[in-house]
């Protein structure tokens, strides 16, 4: 892992301890980490993909609306948080790299450093069973 600010490192440590899927991005939207529970839902290990640009991760995991049509990256909570540095929430479908579709709810929030500088964003998500 490259040298990141302590707030990013602490969020990554927290994500490692959580039983729900977590994404962490830098300010440019590059996916810099996702935890083991996210690996299960997404169908691939972080060790295999490594860091990814926003253009890649926002489409490779195939986010879909209620009619199973592709969502634009700008409609995703994490991308919205990267744009305005505010928390966002949305429920939608995601198709894993293994072709399995799951309905998920996502909450994203900005990582703001102690100096008030925007450092990145986090998305936590979970399967939604009310289909």
N, C-alpha and C positions, 0 to 999 in steps of 0.2 A: 504494500500500500504506500503510495507516495506520501510525502509530508503534508498532512492536513492540519487545520486548526483544531485545537483541543475540543471544541464543541462538536465537530464532525466525528472525531475519534470517540467521544463519549456516547454520541448517538449510535455509533456502530457497536460499541460494547453493549449498550442497552438492547439493541436489536438482536444481538447474539443470544441474549437471555430470554427473549420473548417467544411465546408459543404461537404467535400470530405472524403472518408474513409482513415483512418490512422492506421498503426500497429506500435508499438514500442517494441523493444526487448532489452534485456541486452546483454552483450558480449558473452554469451554462446548460444545465440539464443532463450532463453526463451521469449515467448511472454508475455510482462508485461502489455500491455494495447492495446485495440483498441476502437475507438470512436463509437458514435451512427450511423453515416452513414455506417461504416464498418459492424455494426450489421445487418443493413437492407440487405446489399449485401451478407453477409455470412450466414444469416438465423438463427442467435443465438446471444443472448446478452452476453456481457463480464461478467456481473454479474453472468450468468449461467455457463460459462466455467471457468472463472478465468484465472490465468496465465497458460501457456502451454509450454511444452518442444518443441524444434524445430522439433523433430521427429513426434510429434503429429500434430502441426498446419500446417506443410508443406505437410501433406497428408490428414488430415481430411477435409479440404476445397477443395480437389480434383482439383489441377491444371492440366490442359490438354493442349496438343499442338493443332495445326490446324486440325489434323485428329482425335481429341478427344481422343488421347492416353495419359496416365498419364505422367506428367513431373517428372523427378527426382528432389529431393529437391535441388541438386547442380545447377540446371538450373534456379532457382528462383532468381530474383534480390536481395531480402533481404538476402538470404543465401550467395550469392556471396559477398555482402557488408560485411557480418560478417566474411568472409574468408580473404578478402584483404583490407578492410577498405576504399574502393573506391565507388563512386556512380555507380549504374547500372540501366538499363532500359530494359523492355521487354513487349510485348503484347502477351497474351495467354488467354485461357478459364479457368474459375473456376466454379466448381459446388458447390453450397451452400449445407448446411446440409438439406435443404428442397428439394434438387434435381433439382433446377433451375440452368441452365448453362448461364453464362454471359461472354462476351468477355471483358477483362479488359486490361488496360495499367498500368504498375507499374513503379514507379521511387523510388529507395532506396538511402539512403545516410547515412554515418556514423555520430555518435554523438561523437565529440572530445571535451574533457574538456578543460578548460582554461590552464591546465598544459600540454596539449598535449596528455593526456591519452585517449585511446579508451574506451568509456563508453557503447556503444550499437549502435543500428541502427534504422532507421525509414523507413517505406515504405508508400508512398501515392499512391492511385490507384483510377481509375475511369472507368466507363463503356465506352466501345468503340462502337460506333454506325455504323462504316463502315464495316458491315458484307457482 
